[in-house]
């Protein structure tokens, strides 16, 4: 029998049912420890363009205009959080790959995150700001992100990061999730791939032993629920060429749907306090940028 989240109490009950192995892995990894990452420390460094920061401020400078343009979508987000009785939110934005050059799409996400944080805090919600850096799909021969510059840019755009989490750190938790799903009969095989039995989300490539983005993100979601907030708000672009390069399509919306499918099967809960804002930045203007889209 699958439970539904209609209250904070119901959701807390779901979290208490998370297998001990996953909770142990969550406690084991070092939150925010970037000492072992090569980001911006050796070899070629991908600097953050200061001109782009100012261009972003010029393009999306006024909170009041953004709030007015996206009023109905923002109101839906506030209502959804209120219905669940959530008092704290893990707000993720500015997701970036270790070898990725920062562009305006990243900076717009950071700017909007500051706006969303302001809205949530006005409602009395405690917000923890999280930056998730993909160092799992990492090529050491390519230039690396100047992480300190990216964090400075985020602060300049009005969103100060509380915690940096590295994707490679999620591998141990993701493996325990995979083992749990397999034991529950929730996985299937297709060639060299292990998939979620329903939803067909890829979990693992058996030839390379590479975990999928979706199961790593599911692992990170568990960390956010246990460590950072009762609910999650993720701000992402609709599409990403970097995501496409990892052979998982170019749609973050599709990737987030797979992540949710994994979480539902793993937690035995069909309703999650997990909300998305997808940024439509290819044709950016105040009216179509940053509106929450429910999936």
C-alpha positions as YAML, in Angstrom:
chain: A
units: angstrom
residues:
- id: 1
  name: UNK
  ca: [0.00, 0.00, 0.00]
- id: 2
  name: UNK
  ca: [1.48, 3.35, -1.06]
- id: 3
  name: UNK
  ca: [1.14, 6.24, 1.32]
- id: 4
  name: UNK
  ca: [0.21, 9.75, 0.28]
- id: 5
  name: UNK
  ca: [1.67, 12.91, 1.77]
- id: 6
  name: UNK
  ca: [-1.23, 15.04, 2.97]
- id: 7
  name: UNK
  ca: [0.54, 16.39, 6.05]
- id: 8
  name: UNK
  ca: [3.95, 16.98, 7.51]
- id: 9
  name: UNK
  ca: [3.31, 14.16, 9.97]
- id: 10
  name: UNK
  ca: [2.66, 11.72, 7.13]
- id: 11
  name: UNK
  ca: [5.83, 12.78, 5.36]
- id: 12
  name: UNK
  ca: [7.93, 12.46, 8.52]
- id: 13
  name: UNK
  ca: [6.58, 8.93, 8.88]
- id: 14
  name: UNK
  ca: [7.81, 8.18, 5.36]
- id: 15
  name: UNK
  ca: [11.28, 9.50, 6.16]
- id: 16
  name: UNK
  ca: [11.48, 7.34, 9.28]
- id: 17
  name: UNK
  ca: [10.95, 4.29, 7.06]
- id: 18
  name: UNK
  ca: [14.10, 4.97, 5.02]
- id: 19
  name: UNK
  ca: [16.35, 1.87, 5.33]
- id: 20
  name: UNK
  ca: [19.08, 2.14, 7.94]
- id: 21
  name: UNK
  ca: [21.76, 1.51, 5.30]
- id: 22
  name: UNK
  ca: [20.82, 4.67, 3.44]
- id: 23
  name: UNK
  ca: [20.65, 6.73, 6.63]
- id: 24
  name: UNK
  ca: [24.10, 5.41, 7.60]
- id: 25
  name: UNK
  ca: [25.54, 6.38, 4.21]
- id: 26
  name: UNK
  ca: [23.96, 9.83, 4.52]
- id: 27
  name: UNK
  ca: [25.66, 10.41, 7.86]
- id: 28
  name: UNK
  ca: [28.97, 9.00, 6.59]
- id: 29
  name: UNK
  ca: [29.65, 11.34, 3.68]
- id: 30
  name: UNK
  ca: [31.19, 14.72, 4.44]
- id: 31
  name: UNK
  ca: [28.69, 17.46, 3.62]
- id: 32
  name: UNK
  ca: [30.25, 20.39, 1.83]
- id: 33
  name: UNK
  ca: [33.80, 19.00, 1.81]
- id: 34
  name: UNK
  ca: [35.34, 20.10, -1.50]
- id: 35
  name: UNK
  ca: [38.95, 19.52, -0.44]
- id: 36
  name: UNK
  ca: [39.42, 16.55, -2.75]
- id: 37
  name: UNK
  ca: [37.87, 18.08, -5.84]
- id: 38
  name: UNK
  ca: [40.12, 19.49, -8.58]
- id: 39
  name: UNK
  ca: [37.68, 22.33, -9.28]
- id: 40
  name: UNK
  ca: [39.64, 25.46, -10.14]
- id: 41
  name: UNK
  ca: [42.81, 24.30, -8.41]
- id: 42
  name: UNK
  ca: [45.01, 22.76, -11.09]
- id: 43
  name: UNK
  ca: [45.61, 23.18, -14.80]
- id: 44
  name: UNK
  ca: [43.18, 25.10, -16.96]
- id: 45
  name: UNK
  ca: [40.43, 26.94, -15.12]
- id: 46
  name: UNK
  ca: [37.06, 28.03, -16.50]
- id: 47
  name: UNK
  ca: [36.68, 31.55, -15.13]
- id: 48
  name: UNK
  ca: [33.28, 33.14, -14.56]
- id: 49
  name: UNK
  ca: [32.73, 36.07, -16.93]
- id: 50
  name: UNK
  ca: [32.08, 39.20, -14.86]
- id: 51
  name: UNK
  ca: [30.34, 40.85, -17.81]
- id: 52
  name: UNK
  ca: [27.75, 38.06, -17.78]
- id: 53
  name: UNK
  ca: [26.99, 38.74, -14.12]
- id: 54
  name: UNK
  ca: [26.16, 42.36, -14.86]
- id: 55
  name: UNK
  ca: [24.17, 41.36, -17.96]
- id: 56
  name: UNK
  ca: [22.10, 39.01, -15.80]
- id: 57
  name: UNK
  ca: [21.40, 41.77, -13.30]
- id: 58
  name: UNK
  ca: [20.37, 44.06, -16.16]
- id: 59
  name: UNK
  ca: [18.08, 41.42, -17.62]
- id: 60
  name: UNK
  ca: [16.50, 40.22, -14.37]
- id: 61
  name: UNK
  ca: [17.15, 43.01, -11.93]
- id: 62
  name: UNK
  ca: [13.82, 43.72, -10.31]
- id: 63
  name: UNK
  ca: [12.24, 41.32, -7.85]
- id: 64
  name: UNK
  ca: [8.88, 43.07, -8.03]
- id: 65
  name: UNK
  ca: [8.69, 42.65, -11.82]
- id: 66
  name: UNK
  ca: [9.58, 38.97, -11.58]
- id: 67
  name: UNK
  ca: [7.04, 38.35, -8.80]
- id: 68
  name: UNK
  ca: [4.33, 40.13, -10.80]
- id: 69
  name: UNK
  ca: [5.10, 38.27, -14.06]
- id: 70
  name: UNK
  ca: [5.11, 34.87, -12.34]
- id: 71
  name: UNK
  ca: [2.41, 35.56, -9.74]
- id: 72
  name: UNK
  ca: [0.12, 32.60, -10.46]
- id: 73
  name: UNK
  ca: [2.92, 30.05, -10.65]
- id: 74
  name: UNK
  ca: [4.60, 31.36, -7.51]
- id: 75
  name: UNK
  ca: [1.25, 31.36, -5.72]
- id: 76
  name: UNK
  ca: [0.79, 27.68, -6.68]
- id: 77
  name: UNK
  ca: [4.20, 26.89, -5.21]
- id: 78
  name: UNK
  ca: [3.36, 28.69, -1.97]
- id: 79
  name: UNK
  ca: [0.02, 26.91, -1.69]
- id: 80
  name: UNK
  ca: [1.58, 23.48, -2.31]
- id: 81
  name: UNK
  ca: [4.16, 24.05, 0.43]
- id: 82
  name: UNK
  ca: [1.51, 25.39, 2.81]
- id: 83
  name: UNK
  ca: [-0.82, 22.42, 2.22]
- id: 84
  name: UNK
  ca: [1.93, 20.05, 3.30]
- id: 85
  name: UNK
  ca: [2.67, 22.13, 6.40]
- id: 86
  name: UNK
  ca: [6.34, 22.39, 5.49]
- id: 87
  name: UNK
  ca: [8.46, 24.69, 7.63]
- id: 88
  name: UNK
  ca: [11.80, 24.21, 5.88]
- id: 89
  name: UNK
  ca: [12.91, 23.90, 2.26]
- id: 90
  name: UNK
  ca: [16.14, 22.72, 0.62]
- id: 91
  name: UNK
  ca: [16.49, 25.11, -2.32]
- id: 92
  name: UNK
  ca: [18.80, 23.89, -5.07]
- id: 93
  name: UNK
  ca: [19.85, 26.05, -8.00]
- id: 94
  name: UNK
  ca: [22.70, 26.72, -10.40]
- id: 95
  name: UNK
  ca: [23.49, 23.03, -11.00]
- id: 96
  name: UNK
  ca: [26.78, 22.90, -12.87]
- id: 97
  name: UNK
  ca: [29.16, 20.29, -14.27]
- id: 98
  name: UNK
  ca: [32.82, 20.29, -13.19]
- id: 99
  name: UNK
  ca: [33.99, 20.79, -16.80]
- id: 100
  name: UNK
  ca: [31.24, 23.21, -17.76]
- id: 101
  name: UNK
  ca: [31.75, 26.85, -18.64]
- id: 102
  name: UNK
  ca: [29.34, 29.07, -16.74]
- id: 103
  name: UNK
  ca: [26.83, 30.84, -18.99]
- id: 104
  name: UNK
  ca: [23.87, 33.15, -18.50]
- id: 105
  name: UNK
  ca: [21.54, 30.18, -18.06]
- id: 106
  name: UNK
  ca: [23.39, 29.31, -14.84]
- id: 107
  name: UNK
  ca: [23.36, 32.90, -13.63]
- id: 108
  name: UNK
  ca: [19.65, 33.35, -14.28]
- id: 109
  name: UNK
  ca: [18.99, 30.28, -12.12]
- id: 110
  name: UNK
  ca: [21.05, 31.81, -9.30]
- id: 111
  name: UNK
  ca: [19.22, 35.13, -9.59]
- id: 112
  name: UNK
  ca: [15.79, 33.51, -9.52]
- id: 113
  name: UNK
  ca: [16.84, 31.36, -6.55]
- id: 114
  name: UNK
  ca: [17.39, 34.56, -4.58]
- id: 115
  name: UNK
  ca: [13.88, 35.71, -5.52]
- id: 116
  name: UNK
  ca: [12.32, 32.37, -4.54]
- id: 117
  name: UNK
  ca: [14.22, 32.37, -1.25]
- id: 118
  name: UNK
  ca: [12.83, 35.83, -0.47]
- id: 119
  name: UNK
  ca: [9.27, 34.69, -1.21]
- id: 120
  name: UNK
  ca: [9.56, 31.56, 0.94]
- id: 121
  name: UNK
  ca: [11.15, 33.38, 3.86]
- id: 122
  name: UNK
  ca: [8.37, 35.98, 3.76]
- id: 123
  name: UNK
  ca: [6.03, 33.01, 4.37]
- id: 124
  name: UNK
  ca: [8.05, 31.98, 7.41]
- id: 125
  name: UNK
  ca: [9.81, 29.09, 5.67]
- id: 126
  name: UNK
  ca: [13.40, 28.31, 6.65]
- id: 127
  name: UNK
  ca: [15.50, 27.96, 3.48]
- id: 128
  name: UNK
  ca: [18.81, 26.13, 3.03]
- id: 129
  name: UNK
  ca: [20.58, 27.05, -0.23]
- id: 130
  name: UNK
  ca: [22.31, 24.12, -1.92]
- id: 131
  name: UNK
  ca: [24.66, 24.01, -4.92]
- id: 132
  name: UNK
  ca: [25.05, 20.56, -6.50]
- id: 133
  name: UNK
  ca: [28.21, 20.15, -8.61]
- id: 134
  name: UNK
  ca: [28.50, 17.19, -10.99]
- id: 135
  name: UNK
  ca: [32.05, 15.89, -10.55]
- id: 136
  name: UNK
  ca: [30.89, 12.32, -11.33]
- id: 137
  name: UNK
  ca: [30.83, 12.87, -15.10]
- id: 138
  name: UNK
  ca: [34.25, 14.48, -14.97]
- id: 139
  name: UNK
  ca: [37.10, 14.55, -17.49]
- id: 140
  name: UNK
  ca: [40.38, 15.41, -15.72]
- id: 141
  name: UNK
  ca: [41.90, 16.35, -19.08]
- id: 142
  name: UNK
  ca: [39.43, 19.19, -19.61]
- id: 143
  name: UNK
  ca: [39.44, 22.66, -18.00]
- id: 144
  name: UNK
  ca: [37.61, 22.82, -14.67]
- id: 145
  name: UNK
  ca: [35.15, 25.22, -13.13]
- id: 146
  name: UNK
  ca: [36.54, 27.97, -10.89]
- id: 147
  name: UNK
  ca: [34.21, 27.07, -8.02]
- id: 148
  name: UNK
  ca: [35.19, 30.01, -5.81]
- id: 149
  name: UNK
  ca: [34.33, 32.44, -8.61]
- id: 150
  name: UNK
  ca: [30.98, 30.72, -9.17]
- id: 151
  name: UNK
  ca: [30.11, 31.05, -5.49]
- id: 152
  name: UNK
  ca: [31.11, 34.73, -5.57]
- id: 153
  name: UNK
  ca: [28.88, 35.24, -8.63]
- id: 154
  name: UNK
  ca: [25.97, 33.60, -6.83]
- id: 155
  name: UNK
  ca: [26.36, 35.96, -3.89]
- id: 156
  name: UNK
  ca: [26.58, 38.97, -6.22]
- id: 157
  name: UNK
  ca: [23.30, 37.86, -7.81]
- id: 158
  name: UNK
  ca: [21.54, 37.73, -4.46]
- id: 159
  name: UNK
  ca: [21.68, 34.02, -3.62]
- id: 160
  name: UNK
  ca: [24.27, 32.98, -1.05]
- id: 161
  name: UNK
  ca: [25.07, 29.27, -1.10]
- id: 162
  name: UNK
  ca: [24.93, 27.57, 2.31]
- id: 163
  name: UNK
  ca: [26.22, 24.19, 1.20]
- id: 164
  name: UNK
  ca: [28.14, 22.76, -1.76]
- id: 165
  name: UNK
  ca: [27.53, 19.07, -2.42]
- id: 166
  name: UNK
  ca: [29.50, 17.01, -4.95]
- id: 167
  name: UNK
  ca: [27.73, 14.41, -7.06]
- id: 168
  name: UNK
  ca: [30.48, 11.82, -6.66]
- id: 169
  name: UNK
  ca: [29.68, 11.79, -2.93]
- id: 170
  name: UNK
  ca: [26.23, 10.39, -3.76]
- id: 171
  name: UNK
  ca: [27.53, 7.14, -5.26]
- id: 172
  name: UNK
  ca: [27.51, 5.17, -1.99]
- id: 173
  name: UNK
  ca: [23.94, 6.19, -1.17]
- id: 174
  name: UNK
  ca: [22.82, 5.49, -4.75]
- id: 175
  name: UNK
  ca: [24.24, 1.95, -4.55]
- id: 176
  name: UNK
  ca: [22.28, 1.25, -1.36]
- id: 177
  name: UNK
  ca: [19.12, 2.58, -3.08]
- id: 178
  name: UNK
  ca: [19.81, 0.27, -6.05]
- id: 179
  name: UNK
  ca: [20.31, -2.72, -3.75]
- id: 180
  name: UNK
  ca: [17.07, -1.92, -1.91]
- id: 181
  name: UNK
  ca: [15.07, -1.56, -5.15]
- id: 182
  name: UNK
  ca: [16.50, -4.84, -6.46]
- id: 183
  name: UNK
  ca: [15.61, -6.65, -3.24]
- id: 184
  name: UNK
  ca: [12.04, -5.29, -3.48]
- id: 185
  name: UNK
  ca: [11.70, -6.54, -7.06]
- id: 186
  name: UNK
  ca: [11.55, -3.00, -8.43]
- id: 187
  name: UNK
  ca: [14.29, -3.40, -11.07]
- id: 188
  name: UNK
  ca: [14.58, -5.05, -14.46]
- id: 189
  name: UNK
  ca: [17.31, -5.62, -17.06]
- id: 190
  name: UNK
  ca: [17.63, -4.47, -20.67]
- id: 191
  name: UNK
  ca: [20.90, -5.51, -22.27]
- id: 192
  name: UNK
  ca: [23.71, -4.04, -20.19]
- id: 193
  name: UNK
  ca: [21.37, -1.70, -18.29]
- id: 194
  name: UNK
  ca: [19.60, -2.07, -14.96]
- id: 195
  name: UNK
  ca: [16.31, -0.15, -15.09]
- id: 196
  name: UNK
  ca: [13.48, 0.71, -12.76]
- id: 197
  name: UNK
  ca: [10.82, -1.94, -13.37]
- id: 198
  name: UNK
  ca: [8.06, 0.63, -13.80]
- id: 199
  name: UNK
  ca: [8.97, 3.89, -15.44]
- id: 200
  name: UNK
  ca: [12.06, 2.37, -17.07]
- id: 201
  name: UNK
  ca: [14.42, 4.94, -15.57]
- id: 202
  name: UNK
  ca: [18.00, 3.81, -16.06]
- id: 203
  name: UNK
  ca: [19.81, 3.03, -12.81]
- id: 204
  name: UNK
  ca: [23.15, 1.48, -13.75]
- id: 205
  name: UNK
  ca: [25.25, 0.64, -16.81]
- id: 206
  name: UNK
  ca: [26.66, -2.79, -15.92]
- id: 207
  name: UNK
  ca: [29.50, -2.59, -18.45]
- id: 208
  name: UNK
  ca: [30.98, 0.60, -17.05]
- id: 209
  name: UNK
  ca: [29.51, 0.32, -13.51]
- id: 210
  name: UNK
  ca: [28.38, 3.93, -14.02]
- id: 211
  name: UNK
  ca: [25.35, 5.04, -12.05]
- id: 212
  name: UNK
  ca: [22.75, 7.13, -13.85]
- id: 213
  name: UNK
  ca: [22.18, 10.84, -13.20]
- id: 214
  name: UNK
  ca: [18.65, 10.01, -12.05]
- id: 215
  name: UNK
  ca: [19.63, 7.60, -9.28]
- id: 216
  name: UNK
  ca: [22.45, 9.90, -8.13]
- id: 217
  name: UNK
  ca: [19.93, 12.74, -7.96]
- id: 218
  name: UNK
  ca: [17.51, 10.48, -6.06]
- id: 219
  name: UNK
  ca: [20.32, 9.84, -3.57]
- id: 220
  name: UNK
  ca: [20.91, 13.56, -3.26]
- id: 221
  name: UNK
  ca: [17.18, 14.11, -2.74]
- id: 222
  name: UNK
  ca: [17.27, 11.71, 0.21]
- id: 223
  name: UNK
  ca: [20.20, 13.67, 1.65]
- id: 224
  name: UNK
  ca: [18.25, 16.92, 1.23]
- id: 225
  name: UNK
  ca: [15.18, 15.47, 2.95]
- id: 226
  name: UNK
  ca: [17.22, 14.11, 5.87]
- id: 227
  name: UNK
  ca: [19.76, 16.91, 6.28]
- id: 228
  name: UNK
  ca: [18.53, 20.17, 4.76]
- id: 229
  name: UNK
  ca: [14.75, 20.56, 4.60]
- id: 230
  name: UNK
  ca: [11.34, 18.93, 4.92]
- id: 231
  name: UNK
  ca: [10.70, 19.70, 1.25]
- id: 232
  name: UNK
  ca: [12.70, 20.35, -1.91]
- id: 233
  name: UNK
  ca: [12.57, 23.08, -4.55]
- id: 234
  name: UNK
  ca: [14.85, 22.51, -7.54]
- id: 235
  name: UNK
  ca: [15.56, 25.29, -10.04]
- id: 236
  name: UNK
  ca: [16.89, 23.87, -13.32]
- id: 237
  name: UNK
  ca: [17.05, 24.72, -17.02]
- id: 238
  name: UNK
  ca: [14.53, 22.93, -19.21]
- id: 239
  name: UNK
  ca: [17.33, 21.58, -21.39]
- id: 240
  name: UNK
  ca: [21.06, 20.96, -21.04]
- id: 241
  name: UNK
  ca: [23.69, 19.94, -23.58]
- id: 242
  name: UNK
  ca: [25.79, 18.61, -20.69]
- id: 243
  name: UNK
  ca: [22.97, 16.29, -19.63]
- id: 244
  name: UNK
  ca: [22.68, 15.10, -23.23]
- id: 245
  name: UNK
  ca: [26.41, 14.30, -23.25]
- id: 246
  name: UNK
  ca: [25.84, 11.87, -20.35]
- id: 247
  name: UNK
  ca: [23.49, 9.87, -22.63]
- id: 248
  name: UNK
  ca: [20.35, 10.69, -20.64]
- id: 249
  name: UNK
  ca: [18.66, 13.03, -23.11]
- id: 250
  name: UNK
  ca: [18.78, 16.81, -22.96]
- id: 251
  name: UNK
  ca: [15.65, 17.42, -20.89]
- id: 252
  name: UNK
  ca: [16.00, 18.15, -17.19]
- id: 253
  name: UNK
  ca: [12.23, 17.79, -16.92]
- id: 254
  name: UNK
  ca: [12.55, 14.19, -18.15]
- id: 255
  name: UNK
  ca: [15.46, 13.57, -15.79]
- id: 256
  name: UNK
  ca: [13.50, 14.94, -12.82]
- id: 257
  name: UNK
  ca: [10.54, 12.71, -13.68]
- id: 258
  name: UNK
  ca: [12.87, 9.70, -13.56]
- id: 259
  name: UNK
  ca: [14.31, 10.85, -10.23]
- id: 260
  name: UNK
  ca: [10.80, 11.12, -8.80]
- id: 261
  name: UNK
  ca: [9.87, 7.67, -10.11]
- id: 262
  name: UNK
  ca: [12.90, 6.20, -8.32]
- id: 263
  name: UNK
  ca: [12.04, 8.02, -5.10]
- id: 264
  name: UNK
  ca: [8.41, 6.86, -5.23]
- id: 265
  name: UNK
  ca: [9.40, 3.23, -5.63]
- id: 266
  name: UNK
  ca: [12.14, 3.50, -3.01]
- id: 267
  name: UNK
  ca: [10.06, 5.36, -0.40]
- id: 268
  name: UNK
  ca: [6.75, 3.65, -1.18]
- id: 269
  name: UNK
  ca: [5.13, 7.06, -1.40]
- id: 270
  name: UNK
  ca: [3.41, 8.47, -4.48]
- id: 271
  name: UNK
  ca: [3.31, 12.08, -3.33]
- id: 272
  name: UNK
  ca: [6.53, 13.88, -2.56]
- id: 273
  name: UNK
  ca: [7.11, 17.43, -1.23]
- id: 274
  name: UNK
  ca: [9.36, 18.00, -4.24]
- id: 275
  name: UNK
  ca: [8.78, 20.99, -6.53]
- id: 276
  name: UNK
  ca: [10.44, 22.12, -9.75]
- id: 277
  name: UNK
  ca: [11.04, 25.45, -11.43]
- id: 278
  name: UNK
  ca: [12.34, 25.04, -14.98]
- id: 279
  name: UNK
  ca: [14.03, 28.02, -16.57]
- id: 280
  name: UNK
  ca: [13.17, 28.78, -20.17]
- id: 281
  name: UNK
  ca: [16.22, 30.86, -21.01]
- id: 282
  name: UNK
  ca: [16.69, 30.32, -24.76]
- id: 283
  name: UNK
  ca: [14.09, 33.01, -25.40]
- id: 284
  name: UNK
  ca: [14.32, 34.84, -22.12]
- id: 285
  name: UNK
  ca: [11.98, 37.54, -20.93]
- id: 286
  name: UNK
  ca: [10.23, 38.40, -17.69]
- id: 287
  name: UNK
  ca: [7.05, 36.58, -18.65]
- id: 288
  name: UNK
  ca: [8.38, 33.10, -19.44]
- id: 289
  name: UNK
  ca: [11.42, 32.79, -17.20]
- id: 290
  name: UNK
  ca: [11.35, 30.89, -13.97]
- id: 291
  name: UNK
  ca: [7.73, 29.86, -13.77]
- id: 292
  name: UNK
  ca: [7.18, 26.70, -11.72]
- id: 293
  name: UNK
  ca: [6.19, 23.71, -13.82]
- id: 294
  name: UNK
  ca: [4.65, 20.76, -11.96]
- id: 295
  name: UNK
  ca: [5.67, 17.25, -12.98]
...
